Amino acid sequence: MKAGTLHTKNWRRLQEWRARLPHALLLSGERGLGKLDLAFAFAASLLCETPREEGASCGECLACRWFSQGNHPDFRLLQPAALQTEEAEDRKSARGGNAGDGEGKGEKEKSTRGKQQITIDQVRELDEFLCVGAHRQKSRVILIHPAERLNREAANALLKMLEEPPHEVLFLLVSSEPMRLVPTLRSRCQNLRLSLPPAAEGETFLTAAGLRDAATWLALAGGAPLLALQLAEKTADWQPLLTEALQCGERLDALSAAARLEKSLKTVKGENPLPQFVDWAQKWLADLNLAAQNLPIRFYLGERAKIMALAKKSLPVSLARFYRQLLQLRRESAHPLNLRLFLEQFFLDYRALFPEEE
Ligand SMILES: [Zn+2]
């Protein structure tokens, strides 16, 4: 199982719990670590009727076939309605927020917000599932993701269930923001916090997933393998344009770079790409800041020489200031008033980091 190979230590830990399953388990950790994959793999392994060594599901028995088709009678997945629709449309971008098309606000906005949550009705629907015993004489699993999206009523209803835990049922909660869970709920869960897997493990995983330049992508994702995969898949035409412009330093033609980027960003369908644009720029600046202090860079490993050279041409204090400025730009990027102006300002400010040589 691929998530098993990525988090070997955590996988073993989960398998140790298998003999005496807790009633509720919370898998937490940063975004992009593969928590959800790990949770699915664990659920599959619990339901599998002929598990392999290390507990991995066989992928062949009846239970495994049902599970992979999404209709195992002893498994339930609770997630916000919006995520289900998104997933149906595009499984890969399911983790993003609500793209919104700017039409029919008001009512629609309200109902969209409702769809972003896990509601009490969804939790109540579990009653029936819990009343009937297991179909296949094994455990039953309820996977809740992302658990922080349980609204308050839903969380309370869930707590009630956990006060008198049904026999042989595992509530498997997955969350990138566990602090947003109701504390009483959190305290009822056995917590397994995933940390970044060792770089070598992440690279092996990415290479096996067919990614070239695994090390580069892993670095760009701050070490989170699933995020690296997402970034690589979502990389659009504008990304190399941005890197190219940033590399120019004092030779940057800010206005024409803004024009090129605007044209390319406008071809992006769906989600507003600007926050991601600022993320990439922030990483570039983070590297410049590191290089300016003679520290090893973290993200743009392939551009190390260029970044080192640029860092020498700028003042550490201006680099640090611009980095802070980007934090503000990141907020604005969600709703830019004017894309072209936004980009022009960005590139002009960036260009100003590198004074002309006398
Ligand atoms: Zn199986």
Residues whose N, C-alpha, C, O or C-beta is under 5 A from the ligand:
A	BS01	ZN	C48 E49 T50 S57 C58 G59 E60 C61 C64
